[in-house]
Amino acid sequence: MNLGRWIIAAVCILLGYVALLILVRGWQLGLVDAAIGDLRAMTNAQLAYAKFNGGFNEGDLACLERLNTCIPSQRQHLAGKSMISTSPGGEPFSKRWTRPTRLCTLGPPADLNIVAEQGLSRSSVHGFRCVADASLGRAWLAKVSLLPEATLAFCADATGRVCQLSSLPPADGPMCPPDCMNLG
């Protein structure tokens, strides 16, 4: 007589556990989509900016979203334009890259003489590498789901490449590691 109640309780607990795993998986997919979207936006903005900045990338990420560009020689041409489209009331793009799950490593600064001569941005750099970690908070999920924890991080660099990392890279160098799997 009591056995039926135990079976019903066990089935309810099992269904609740499965529902929790489905919800958490959906949350993880949202983190992955946001990470890849941020990297693609950064790459596209940096590549577009480099076209107007003598082939150099921008070290001051706020310059990518300012309406008046940081490139003195192109101010008239680019007046009123930004490389990043931001939604009204949304979080500024440069602020997204100050989160603990986002990291940009900039290349060495451009030669100041060349920058001054050509009227380029004073914060010009040679290349960049940005890493977005979508695995934040997965340690508890690994314990709950009994699955091993895996790195879920992505990388983009000045070549326009966006790829999935097998592990978080050290913070040196402005290029994604060679073993990074291209996303296309």
TIKOL-423341 format. One record per residue (C-alpha): residue in one letter; residue number from 1; x, y, z. Coordinates in Angstrom, 2 decimals. Example, Ala and Ser with C-alpha at 12.3 -4.5 7.8 and 13.67 -1.06 7.14 Angstrom:
<res: a, n: 1, u: 12.30, v: -4.50, w: 7.80> $
<res: s, n: 2, u: 13.67, v: -1.06, w: 7.14> $
END
This chain:
<res: m, n: 1, u: 0.00, v: 0.00, w: 0.00> $
<res: n, n: 2, u: 2.85, v: 2.41, w: 0.83> $
<res: l, n: 3, u: 4.89, v: 1.13, w: -2.11> $
<res: g, n: 4, u: 2.65, v: 2.93, w: -4.62> $
<res: r, n: 5, u: 3.31, v: 6.28, w: -2.92> $
<res: w, n: 6, u: 7.06, v: 5.68, w: -2.96> $
<res: i, n: 7, u: 6.97, v: 4.85, w: -6.66> $
<res: i, n: 8, u: 4.93, v: 8.00, w: -7.42> $
<res: a, n: 9, u: 7.35, v: 10.11, w: -5.33> $
<res: a, n: 10, u: 10.38, v: 8.58, w: -7.07> $
<res: v, n: 11, u: 8.88, v: 9.21, w: -10.52> $
<res: c, n: 12, u: 8.10, v: 12.85, w: -9.57> $
<res: i, n: 13, u: 11.65, v: 13.38, w: -8.30> $
<res: l, n: 14, u: 13.09, v: 11.82, w: -11.46> $
<res: l, n: 15, u: 10.89, v: 13.99, w: -13.70> $
<res: g, n: 16, u: 11.87, v: 17.10, w: -11.70> $
<res: y, n: 17, u: 15.56, v: 16.21, w: -12.12> $
<res: v, n: 18, u: 15.15, v: 15.76, w: -15.88> $
<res: a, n: 19, u: 13.27, v: 19.07, w: -16.13> $
<res: l, n: 20, u: 16.07, v: 20.81, w: -14.19> $
<res: l, n: 21, u: 18.70, v: 19.37, w: -16.57> $
<res: i, n: 22, u: 16.69, v: 20.54, w: -19.59> $
<res: l, n: 23, u: 16.35, v: 24.06, w: -18.16> $
<res: v, n: 24, u: 20.05, v: 24.26, w: -17.31> $
<res: r, n: 25, u: 21.01, v: 23.00, w: -20.77> $
<res: g, n: 26, u: 18.89, v: 25.74, w: -22.33> $
<res: w, n: 27, u: 20.60, v: 28.29, w: -20.09> $
<res: q, n: 28, u: 24.01, v: 26.98, w: -21.23> $
<res: l, n: 29, u: 23.04, v: 27.27, w: -24.88> $
<res: g, n: 30, u: 22.12, v: 30.89, w: -24.20> $
<res: l, n: 31, u: 25.58, v: 31.49, w: -22.70> $
<res: v, n: 32, u: 27.21, v: 29.88, w: -25.75> $
<res: d, n: 33, u: 25.13, v: 31.97, w: -28.16> $
<res: a, n: 34, u: 26.00, v: 35.15, w: -26.26> $
<res: a, n: 35, u: 29.72, v: 34.29, w: -26.22> $
<res: i, n: 36, u: 29.86, v: 33.57, w: -29.95> $
<res: g, n: 37, u: 27.74, v: 36.63, w: -30.74> $
<res: d, n: 38, u: 30.03, v: 38.90, w: -28.70> $
<res: l, n: 39, u: 33.10, v: 37.47, w: -30.46> $
<res: r, n: 40, u: 31.61, v: 37.87, w: -33.94> $
<res: a, n: 41, u: 30.57, v: 41.46, w: -33.13> $
<res: m, n: 42, u: 34.07, v: 42.24, w: -31.83> $
<res: t, n: 43, u: 35.77, v: 40.70, w: -34.86> $
<res: n, n: 44, u: 33.50, v: 42.44, w: -37.36> $
<res: a, n: 45, u: 33.89, v: 45.80, w: -35.61> $
<res: q, n: 46, u: 37.69, v: 45.51, w: -35.37> $
<res: l, n: 47, u: 38.04, v: 44.47, w: -39.02> $
<res: a, n: 48, u: 35.80, v: 47.33, w: -40.18> $
<res: y, n: 49, u: 37.69, v: 49.78, w: -37.96> $
<res: a, n: 50, u: 41.06, v: 48.57, w: -39.30> $
<res: k, n: 51, u: 39.97, v: 49.50, w: -42.84> $
<res: f, n: 52, u: 39.76, v: 53.15, w: -41.76> $
<res: n, n: 53, u: 42.71, v: 52.98, w: -39.36> $
<res: g, n: 54, u: 45.60, v: 52.08, w: -41.65> $
<res: g, n: 55, u: 45.19, v: 48.33, w: -41.02> $
<res: f, n: 56, u: 45.60, v: 48.69, w: -37.25> $
<res: n, n: 57, u: 43.10, v: 47.41, w: -34.72> $
<res: e, n: 58, u: 41.73, v: 49.54, w: -31.91> $
<res: g, n: 59, u: 43.03, v: 49.18, w: -28.36> $
<res: d, n: 60, u: 40.30, v: 51.35, w: -26.80> $
<res: l, n: 61, u: 37.13, v: 49.30, w: -27.26> $
<res: a, n: 62, u: 34.96, v: 52.34, w: -26.59> $
<res: c, n: 63, u: 36.25, v: 53.80, w: -29.89> $
<res: l, n: 64, u: 34.37, v: 51.03, w: -31.71> $
<res: e, n: 65, u: 31.03, v: 52.32, w: -30.44> $
<res: r, n: 66, u: 31.53, v: 56.07, w: -30.30> $
<res: l, n: 67, u: 29.53, v: 58.08, w: -32.80> $
<res: n, n: 68, u: 32.54, v: 60.28, w: -33.52> $
<res: t, n: 69, u: 35.46, v: 58.04, w: -34.34> $
<res: c, n: 70, u: 38.83, v: 58.09, w: -32.59> $
<res: i, n: 71, u: 40.58, v: 58.30, w: -35.98> $
<res: p, n: 72, u: 41.39, v: 62.00, w: -36.49> $
<res: s, n: 73, u: 41.91, v: 61.77, w: -40.27> $
<res: q, n: 74, u: 38.55, v: 60.03, w: -40.79> $
<res: r, n: 75, u: 36.33, v: 62.13, w: -38.49> $
<res: q, n: 76, u: 34.54, v: 63.86, w: -41.35> $
<res: h, n: 77, u: 34.01, v: 60.62, w: -43.29> $
<res: l, n: 78, u: 32.84, v: 58.61, w: -40.27> $
<res: a, n: 79, u: 30.91, v: 61.32, w: -38.43> $
<res: g, n: 80, u: 27.78, v: 59.89, w: -36.87> $
<res: k, n: 81, u: 28.81, v: 56.25, w: -37.49> $
<res: s, n: 82, u: 29.96, v: 53.57, w: -35.09> $
<res: m, n: 83, u: 31.38, v: 50.13, w: -35.79> $
<res: i, n: 84, u: 29.07, v: 48.48, w: -33.24> $
<res: s, n: 85, u: 25.32, v: 48.88, w: -33.21> $
<res: t, n: 86, u: 24.03, v: 49.10, w: -29.66> $
<res: s, n: 87, u: 20.43, v: 48.77, w: -28.64> $
<res: p, n: 88, u: 18.93, v: 51.82, w: -26.93> $
<res: g, n: 89, u: 19.28, v: 51.42, w: -23.17> $
<res: g, n: 90, u: 21.44, v: 48.32, w: -23.67> $
<res: e, n: 91, u: 24.79, v: 47.64, w: -22.08> $
<res: p, n: 92, u: 27.67, v: 49.38, w: -23.90> $
<res: f, n: 93, u: 29.76, v: 46.97, w: -25.96> $
<res: s, n: 94, u: 33.01, v: 47.94, w: -24.24> $
<res: k, n: 95, u: 31.46, v: 47.19, w: -20.84> $
<res: r, n: 96, u: 30.60, v: 43.63, w: -21.93> $
<res: w, n: 97, u: 34.32, v: 43.01, w: -22.33> $
<res: t, n: 98, u: 35.02, v: 43.90, w: -18.69> $
<res: r, n: 99, u: 33.06, v: 40.89, w: -17.41> $
<res: p, n: 100, u: 35.02, v: 38.05, w: -15.78> $
<res: t, n: 101, u: 33.88, v: 35.73, w: -18.60> $
<res: r, n: 102, u: 35.30, v: 37.95, w: -21.35> $
<res: l, n: 103, u: 38.95, v: 38.77, w: -21.96> $
<res: c, n: 104, u: 40.66, v: 40.72, w: -24.74> $
<res: t, n: 105, u: 44.41, v: 40.55, w: -25.19> $
<res: l, n: 106, u: 45.68, v: 43.37, w: -27.37> $
<res: g, n: 107, u: 48.73, v: 43.21, w: -29.59> $
<res: p, n: 108, u: 51.64, v: 45.60, w: -29.25> $
<res: p, n: 109, u: 50.90, v: 49.30, w: -29.80> $
<res: a, n: 110, u: 51.41, v: 50.73, w: -33.26> $
<res: d, n: 111, u: 54.40, v: 53.01, w: -33.86> $
<res: l, n: 112, u: 53.37, v: 56.46, w: -32.64> $
<res: n, n: 113, u: 55.28, v: 58.16, w: -35.46> $
<res: i, n: 114, u: 53.28, v: 56.27, w: -38.10> $
<res: v, n: 115, u: 50.06, v: 56.93, w: -36.19> $
<res: a, n: 116, u: 50.74, v: 60.68, w: -36.02> $
<res: e, n: 117, u: 51.92, v: 60.87, w: -39.66> $
<res: q, n: 118, u: 48.83, v: 59.16, w: -41.06> $
<res: g, n: 119, u: 46.33, v: 60.69, w: -38.64> $
<res: l, n: 120, u: 45.32, v: 57.34, w: -37.12> $
<res: s, n: 121, u: 43.92, v: 56.48, w: -33.72> $
<res: r, n: 122, u: 46.41, v: 57.00, w: -30.90> $
<res: s, n: 123, u: 45.29, v: 53.73, w: -29.34> $
<res: s, n: 124, u: 46.07, v: 51.63, w: -32.43> $
<res: v, n: 125, u: 47.43, v: 48.12, w: -31.89> $
<res: h, n: 126, u: 48.79, v: 45.26, w: -33.99> $
<res: g, n: 127, u: 46.14, v: 42.56, w: -33.61> $
<res: f, n: 128, u: 43.92, v: 41.32, w: -30.79> $
<res: r, n: 129, u: 42.61, v: 38.10, w: -29.30> $
<res: c, n: 130, u: 39.33, v: 37.90, w: -27.44> $
<res: v, n: 131, u: 38.19, v: 34.92, w: -25.38> $
<res: a, n: 132, u: 34.62, v: 34.37, w: -24.20> $
<res: d, n: 133, u: 34.08, v: 31.71, w: -21.52> $
<res: a, n: 134, u: 30.60, v: 30.18, w: -21.56> $
<res: s, n: 135, u: 31.37, v: 27.54, w: -18.93> $
<res: l, n: 136, u: 31.00, v: 29.80, w: -15.90> $
<res: g, n: 137, u: 29.01, v: 28.04, w: -13.22> $
<res: r, n: 138, u: 29.27, v: 24.62, w: -14.81> $
<res: a, n: 139, u: 31.12, v: 23.05, w: -11.85> $
<res: w, n: 140, u: 27.90, v: 22.55, w: -9.91> $
<res: l, n: 141, u: 26.18, v: 21.28, w: -13.05> $
<res: a, n: 142, u: 28.84, v: 18.62, w: -13.50> $
<res: k, n: 143, u: 28.20, v: 17.45, w: -9.95> $
<res: v, n: 144, u: 24.41, v: 17.46, w: -10.37> $
<res: s, n: 145, u: 24.34, v: 15.86, w: -13.82> $
<res: l, n: 146, u: 27.15, v: 13.40, w: -13.08> $
<res: l, n: 147, u: 28.88, v: 14.45, w: -16.32> $
<res: p, n: 148, u: 32.52, v: 15.55, w: -16.46> $
<res: e, n: 149, u: 33.08, v: 19.30, w: -16.57> $
<res: a, n: 150, u: 34.41, v: 20.49, w: -19.91> $
<res: t, n: 151, u: 35.79, v: 23.82, w: -21.04> $
<res: l, n: 152, u: 33.23, v: 25.71, w: -23.05> $
<res: a, n: 153, u: 35.15, v: 28.73, w: -24.33> $
<res: f, n: 154, u: 35.58, v: 30.45, w: -27.66> $
<res: c, n: 155, u: 38.25, v: 32.65, w: -29.22> $
<res: a, n: 156, u: 38.45, v: 35.28, w: -31.98> $
<res: d, n: 157, u: 41.43, v: 37.21, w: -33.32> $
<res: a, n: 158, u: 42.45, v: 39.80, w: -35.89> $
<res: t, n: 159, u: 42.46, v: 37.23, w: -38.70> $
<res: g, n: 160, u: 38.65, v: 37.12, w: -38.43> $
<res: r, n: 161, u: 38.74, v: 33.58, w: -37.09> $
<res: v, n: 162, u: 36.20, v: 32.47, w: -34.45> $
<res: c, n: 163, u: 36.89, v: 29.07, w: -32.92> $
<res: q, n: 164, u: 36.16, v: 26.79, w: -29.95> $
<res: l, n: 165, u: 38.96, v: 26.28, w: -27.44> $
<res: s, n: 166, u: 39.89, v: 22.93, w: -25.95> $
<res: s, n: 167, u: 41.16, v: 24.75, w: -22.83> $
<res: l, n: 168, u: 41.49, v: 28.35, w: -21.71> $
<res: p, n: 169, u: 44.70, v: 29.74, w: -23.24> $
<res: p, n: 170, u: 47.35, v: 31.68, w: -21.34> $
<res: a, n: 171, u: 46.96, v: 35.46, w: -21.61> $
<res: d, n: 172, u: 50.00, v: 35.95, w: -23.85> $
<res: g, n: 173, u: 49.89, v: 36.81, w: -27.53> $
<res: p, n: 174, u: 47.21, v: 38.32, w: -29.73> $
<res: m, n: 175, u: 46.34, v: 35.13, w: -31.65> $
<res: c, n: 176, u: 44.04, v: 32.19, w: -30.91> $
<res: p, n: 177, u: 45.93, v: 28.93, w: -30.30> $
<res: p, n: 178, u: 46.46, v: 26.70, w: -33.35> $
<res: d, n: 179, u: 44.46, v: 23.82, w: -31.84> $
<res: c, n: 180, u: 41.32, v: 25.99, w: -31.67> $
<res: m, n: 181, u: 38.51, v: 24.37, w: -33.72> $
<res: n, n: 182, u: 37.08, v: 26.80, w: -36.33> $
<res: l, n: 183, u: 33.36, v: 27.50, w: -36.12> $
<res: g, n: 184, u: 33.16, v: 28.73, w: -39.69> $
END
